Amino acid sequence: MTVGEHQEVISGPGEQPLTALDHPGGPTLTENPELTMSQDGIDALDGPFTTRQLLRLDEALRVADQQTGLTFSVYIGDLEEPVREHAEQLHRQLKGAATAVLIAVSPNQRMLEIVTGPDARKRISDRDSKLAALSMAASFAGGDLAGGVLSGLDQLASHAGRH
């Protein structure tokens, strides 16, 4: 596991893509590929998270963005080698990358990268990122992908403080 700087929710090859969509409150979380209909007629997403988990992640991203003035994003999916460079490439694609924080998680590769833009790095130290990564890794090891991401978002936003 390595720690770096980055943010927004997206996914890679072999995974159901999660993407951060721009909206007035900042990025939101959605799963692209296939929407299916549940028994009650509500669209259900097919991917690593339940609809409830996606809603919790979306809310956590929104709250982190609003409280800190930074833009938080999450990427779930395979990362190309070298992993760090791929995470940094994803970070550069984010709108407002200077103030962005990307959490890139590849469950299949057992890799985690946190990439922060230069302005975000002034408020979230490498030590803060490492502590958040350790907390996330503990949740991931227990099989709780969504809980780990939520915990990491909360810790990173807390370290960044209010804007």
N, C-alpha and C positions, 0 to 999 in steps of 0.2 A: 504494500500500500504506500502510495506517495501522496504528498500534500502540496498543493499549489494554490493558484488563484483562479476563480471563475464563477458563473451563475446562469440560470434559466432552465426550464424543463423541456427537454427534447429527448429523443432516443435514437439508437443507431441500428445498423443492419441486424436482422434477426430478432429484433425486438419490436414491440408495438410502439410506434413513435409517440412520444409525448412532446408537445411543442408549447412554447410560451407564445401567447398571442398578445399583441399590444392592445391595450384598452386604457381608458382614462385613469384607472387606478394602478396601472403597471401591468406586468406580464400576468397572464393567467395560464392555468394548466388545462390541457386537453389531450385526449388520445385520438389520433387520426383514423387509423385504418378502417376498421369495420364497426359500425354501430349496429347493434342488434336490438330487437324489441323485447322487453321483459313482459311478463304475464300481465302486468298492470298497464301496459302500453307506453311505458317510459323507455326512452333510449338507454341502452346499457352499453358500456364500453368493454371491449375485449382486450385485455392486456395484463400487465403485472399488478395493477391496482384495481380495487373495487371502486365503484362509483363513489361510495362514501369516502374512501381514502383519497380519491382525486379531489373531492370537494374540500376535504381537510387540508390537503396540500395547497390547493388553490388559495384558500383563505390564509394559510400561513405565509405564502408568498406575498399576498396583498398586504398583510399586516406588517411583515418585515420591510417591504418597500415603503409603506406609509410612515412607519416609525423612524426609519433611518435615513430616508431620502436616497438610498442606494437601490439598485435594481438586482433582485435575487432571481436566479434561474437554476433549474435542475435538468441534467441530462441523464437518462437511464438507457443504457444500451452498450453494445460493444464499442471499444475504443481501438482505433488503429494504432499500430506500433510506429514510432515510439509514443506511448500513451500520453505522456506529458505534453508533447508537441501537438497531438491531436486535440487535447483539452484546451490548450492555448488557442488553437485555430478556431475551435468552436466559440471560445470567449470573444475573439476578435470579430466574430460575425454578429454579436449582440449589439443592439442599438444602445448607444451610450456606454460603450465598453469601459470607459475610464472609471465609471462609477458602478460597474457591474461586478457581481460575485456569482461565479458558476460552481455548482456542485455537480461533478460528473461521476456517475457510478456505473461500473460495468460488473454486474453480478456474476456473469459467466466467467469473467477473467479475474474476479475477486480484486478489482482495482477501484480506487477512489482518488479523485483529484479535486482540489478546491483551487480555483483560479480567481484572483482579484485584480481588477483594473488598478491603475496607479493612484487614483483618488480614493478608491475603496481601501487600498492597502494602507493608507495613512490612518485609517480607523480600525482596521482588522489586521493585527500583526500575524506573522507566520506562526507564532506560538499559539495565538487564538485559533487559527485554522487547524493546527495540529491537535489541539484539545477537542475541537468539534469533530475532527476526523476520528479520533479515538472513540468518542462517544457513539458516533455513527457505526463504526466497525463493530462495536460490541452489540449493538442492536441487529446489525446485518448477520452476525454470527449466530444470533438467536432466531434467525429467520424472519425478522421484522423489518422489511425494506422500507415501508412507508413510515414506520415509527422512527427509524434511524434518520431518514431524511428530515422529518419534522423536528427531531431533536437537534440535528445539525443546523437547520435554519434558525431555530430559536437561539441557539448558542451564538451563532455568527451575528445575528441581529442584536443580541444583548451586548456583545463585545463592541459592535459598531456604535451603539448608543443612539440617542435621539438626535435628529438634525435640527 
